[in-house]
Amino acid sequence: MFSKTLEFVVGLFVLIGLAALAVLAIQVGSASLGRTDSYDITAHFENIGGLNVKAPVSIGGVRIGRVTAIDLDTELFSARVTMSIEDTYNELPIDTSASILTSGLLGAQFVGLDPGGEFDFLADGDEIELTQSTIQLENLIGRFMFSGPGSESE
């Protein structure tokens, strides 16, 4: 009798542990159980660095969406980034600018939006015209190392 109770308690403990791991995996992966309504916008960047699909899109540090696709625009030869923005934030001015930023010194990259001042708003399928690509550390180091005291600055 005691062994059956012990087996039941151990089994219950294992099930609770698996449920806790599932909840943790969902939270860490930022997956949502319920799909929120959203609209898609795109932006072209010369260099996206280490930006990945599912990277956050934020304004002032507040996440308002996610990067849903990254592909190469073969006409412009630039990276086209598609972002899904939650419908709650449907009043982004059409002159909003997008930058690829890094969270912390060695952190992950994300898209930061800076709203403009226009009265017309971005809608599903619109494109952000004002973009700033990621800053590559290798290029900055190269410029610093090879620009001597007698060279002209750019």
C-alpha positions in Angstrom: 0.0 0.0 0.0 2.8 2.4 0.9 4.6 1.8 -2.4 1.5 2.6 -4.5 1.1 5.9 -2.7 4.8 6.7 -3.1 4.6 5.8 -6.9 1.5 8.1 -7.2 3.3 11.0 -5.4 6.4 10.6 -7.5 4.3 10.4 -10.7 2.4 13.5 -9.7 5.7 15.3 -9.0 7.0 14.4 -12.4 3.8 15.7 -14.1 4.0 19.0 -12.2 7.7 19.3 -13.2 6.9 18.7 -16.9 4.1 21.2 -16.8 6.4 23.8 -15.2 9.0 23.1 -17.9 6.4 23.6 -20.6 5.3 26.9 -19.2 8.9 28.0 -18.9 9.6 27.0 -22.5 6.6 29.0 -23.7 7.7 32.1 -21.8 11.3 31.9 -22.8 10.5 31.3 -26.4 8.0 34.2 -26.3 5.4 32.0 -27.9 1.9 33.0 -27.3 -1.0 30.6 -26.8 -3.5 33.0 -28.2 -2.8 34.8 -31.5 -3.1 38.5 -31.2 -4.3 40.6 -34.2 -1.5 42.3 -36.0 -0.5 44.0 -39.2 2.7 43.7 -41.2 5.1 46.4 -42.3 8.4 46.2 -44.1 11.7 48.1 -44.1 14.9 47.8 -46.2 18.3 47.8 -44.6 21.8 47.9 -46.2 23.1 45.6 -43.4 21.1 43.7 -40.8 24.1 42.2 -38.9 22.9 39.5 -36.6 19.2 40.3 -36.7 17.1 37.1 -36.6 13.5 36.2 -37.3 11.4 36.5 -34.0 13.6 39.4 -32.9 11.6 42.0 -31.0 10.4 45.3 -32.5 10.2 48.0 -29.9 9.5 51.6 -29.3 11.3 53.1 -26.2 12.1 49.6 -24.9 8.5 48.4 -25.1 8.0 45.4 -27.4 5.2 46.1 -29.9 5.9 43.3 -32.3 8.3 40.8 -33.8 10.4 40.3 -37.0 8.5 37.7 -39.0 10.7 37.4 -42.1 14.1 38.5 -43.5 14.9 38.1 -47.2 17.0 39.7 -49.9 15.3 42.2 -52.2 17.0 41.3 -55.6 16.0 44.6 -57.2 17.6 46.8 -54.5 20.1 44.3 -53.3 19.3 45.1 -49.7 17.7 43.1 -46.8 14.0 43.4 -46.6 12.7 42.9 -43.0 9.1 42.2 -42.4 7.7 43.0 -39.0 4.4 42.1 -37.4 3.1 44.9 -35.2 0.3 44.3 -32.7 -3.0 46.0 -33.5 -2.8 47.8 -30.2 -0.1 50.0 -31.7 -1.9 50.9 -35.0 -1.2 54.6 -34.9 2.4 54.7 -36.0 3.0 57.7 -38.1 4.1 57.1 -41.8 7.3 59.0 -41.2 8.4 56.5 -38.5 12.1 55.5 -38.7 13.5 52.0 -38.0 17.0 51.2 -36.7 18.7 47.9 -35.9 19.9 48.2 -32.3 21.8 45.9 -29.9 20.6 45.3 -26.4 23.7 45.7 -24.2 27.3 45.4 -25.3 27.1 41.8 -26.6 23.3 41.4 -26.6 20.9 40.3 -29.2 19.8 42.7 -32.0 16.3 44.1 -32.3 14.5 46.7 -34.5 13.8 50.0 -32.7 11.2 52.2 -34.1 11.2 56.0 -33.7 7.8 57.5 -34.4 7.6 60.7 -36.5 5.1 63.5 -36.4 2.8 62.9 -39.4 -0.9 62.5 -38.9 -1.3 59.6 -41.4 -0.6 56.2 -40.0 1.2 53.0 -41.3 -1.2 50.3 -42.4 -0.9 46.6 -43.3 1.7 46.2 -46.1 3.2 49.7 -45.8 7.0 50.2 -45.9 9.1 52.3 -43.5 11.3 54.6 -45.7 13.7 55.9 -43.1 16.0 53.2 -41.9 19.4 52.9 -40.2 21.4 49.7 -40.6 23.4 48.1 -37.8 26.8 49.5 -36.9 29.5 46.9 -37.6 32.2 46.8 -34.9 34.8 45.4 -37.3 34.4 48.5 -39.6 34.8 50.9 -36.7 37.9 49.1 -35.4 39.4 49.1 -38.9 38.8 52.8 -39.3 40.3 53.6 -36.0 43.4 51.4 -36.6 44.1 52.6 -40.1 43.5 56.3 -39.6 46.8 57.7 -38.4 47.4 61.1 -36.9 48.4 62.6 -40.3 45.4 61.2 -42.2 42.3 63.2 -43.1 39.1 62.4 -41.3 36.0 61.7 -43.3 
